C-alpha cells in the first residue's frame, strides 16, 4: 500500500528503529506486478532486506500452511519467521492479523503505522487524513476506523 502511494521513505524513517524485511515468498508475490508494468515493488526491494528462512522456520511454515491454507504463502512464511525470531509481523490482511495473534506473533497493521506517523509528529491530524486518502487512492481501498488512529490508549480503556 505504501509503495503504491510512493511513500516508502516516510515509513522507513518512521520505523527506523526496526529492521524492515520481507521473505522470499513475499518477494516472489511482489514480483508479479512487475510483469504487468508496475514499478512499485522495486522500491520495496531496495529498502527491505530479504531474509531467508532457516530449516526450522521452513518446517514451521509447512505446519502453518497445513493449518491455514486460506492464507497466502508469503504471509505464512513471514508469520513462521516472525514467530521463531520473536519479531513483529506487518500485514494489512485481517485474516493474517488474526492468525498471527493465534500463533502468538505480534502483528502490526496500517493503523499502527499511521498512528506512529501521527505520534512522532510526521503529520498533524489534517495532513495525516490527506495522507490516508492518498493511500486509499493508490491502493484502491478504504481504511476503516480511522478515528482509532487518533484515540489515545487511555481514552480507549475508559
C-alpha positions in Angstrom: 0.0 0.0 0.0 2.7 2.5 1.0 4.9 1.5 -2.0 1.9 2.1 -4.4 1.5 5.5 -2.9 5.2 6.2 -3.3 5.7 7.0 0.4 8.1 4.2 1.5 10.7 6.7 2.5 8.5 8.2 5.3 7.6 4.7 6.5 11.3 3.7 6.6 12.1 6.8 8.5 9.2 6.5 11.0 10.1 2.8 11.7 13.8 3.4 11.6 14.4 1.6 14.9 13.2 -1.6 13.2 14.8 -3.8 10.6 12.4 -3.9 7.8 12.4 -7.3 5.9 10.4 -9.4 3.5 10.6 -13.1 2.9 11.5 -14.9 -0.3 7.8 -15.8 -0.9 6.7 -12.2 -0.4 9.4 -11.1 -2.8 8.0 -13.7 -5.3 4.5 -12.4 -4.8 5.6 -8.8 -5.2 7.5 -9.6 -8.4 4.3 -10.5 -10.2 3.1 -6.8 -10.7 6.5 -6.1 -12.3 5.5 -8.4 -15.2 2.5 -6.1 -15.8 4.4 -2.9 -15.9 4.0 -1.8 -12.2 7.2 -0.4 -10.7 6.2 0.0 -7.0 7.8 -3.4 -5.9 11.2 -2.0 -6.9 11.1 0.4 -4.0 10.4 -2.4 -1.6 13.2 -4.5 -3.0 15.6 -1.5 -2.5 14.6 -0.7 1.1 13.7 -4.1 2.6 16.1 -6.9 3.2 15.0 -10.4 2.0 15.5 -12.8 4.9 15.8 -16.5 4.1 14.1 -18.9 6.5 16.1 -21.4 8.4 15.3 -25.1 8.2 13.3 -24.8 11.4 11.4 -21.8 10.1 10.6 -23.6 6.9 9.3 -26.6 8.9 7.1 -24.1 10.9 5.9 -22.6 7.6 4.9 -26.0 6.3 2.9 -26.6 9.5 1.2 -23.2 9.2 0.4 -24.0 5.5 -1.4 -27.1 6.6 -3.3 -25.3 9.4 -4.2 -22.1 7.4 -4.5 -23.0 3.7 -6.7 -19.9 3.2 -3.7 -17.5 3.8 -1.1 -16.6 1.2 2.3 -18.4 1.3 4.1 -15.1 1.8 2.1 -14.3 4.9 2.5 -17.7 6.3 6.3 -17.7 5.7 6.5 -14.3 7.4 4.5 -15.5 10.3 6.7 -18.5 10.8 9.9 -16.4 10.7 8.4 -13.7 13.0 7.4 -16.4 15.4 10.8 -18.1 15.5 12.7 -14.8 15.7 10.3 -13.1 18.0 9.7 -10.3 15.5 6.7 -8.2 14.5 4.6 -9.2 11.5 3.2 -6.4 9.4 0.0 -7.0 7.4 -3.0 -5.3 6.1 -5.0 -8.5 5.9 -7.4 -9.1 8.8 -7.2 -12.9 8.5 -3.4 -12.9 8.5 -3.5 -10.5 11.5 -5.8 -12.9 13.4 -3.7 -16.0 12.5 -0.6 -14.1 13.8 -2.3 -13.4 17.1 -3.4 -17.0 17.3 0.2 -18.1 16.7 1.5 -15.7 19.4 3.2 -13.4 16.9 2.9 -9.6 17.4 1.1 -8.2 14.3 1.0 -4.6 13.3 -1.3 -3.2 10.7 -1.8 0.0 8.7 -3.4 1.7 11.7 -0.2 1.1 13.8 2.0 2.6 11.1 -0.4 5.6 10.7 -0.6 6.2 14.5 3.2 6.1 14.6 3.4 8.8 11.9 0.9 10.9 14.0 2.6 10.3 17.4 6.1 11.0 16.0 4.6 14.3 14.5 5.5 13.4 10.9 2.0 14.8 10.2 -0.7 16.7 12.1 -4.2 15.3 12.0 -5.4 17.0 8.8 -2.1 16.2 7.0 -2.4 12.6 8.1 -6.0 12.4 6.9 -4.8 13.6 3.5 -2.0 11.0 3.6 -4.6 8.3 4.3 -6.7 9.5 1.3 -3.5 9.2 -0.8 -3.0 5.6 0.4 -6.6 4.7 -0.3 -6.5 6.1 -3.8 -3.2 4.4 -4.6 -4.3 1.0 -3.3 -8.0 1.3 -4.3 -9.0 0.5 -0.8 -10.8 2.1 2.2 -9.1 2.2 5.6 -11.7 1.6 8.2 -11.9 3.0 11.8 -9.6 5.9 11.1 -10.7 7.6 14.3 -8.9 4.8 16.3 -5.6 6.2 15.0 -6.2 9.5 16.9 -7.6 8.0 20.1 -5.2 7.7 23.0 -4.7 4.4 24.8 -6.1 6.0 28.0 -9.3 7.0 26.1 -9.7 3.5 24.6 -9.7 2.0 28.1 -12.4 4.2 29.5 
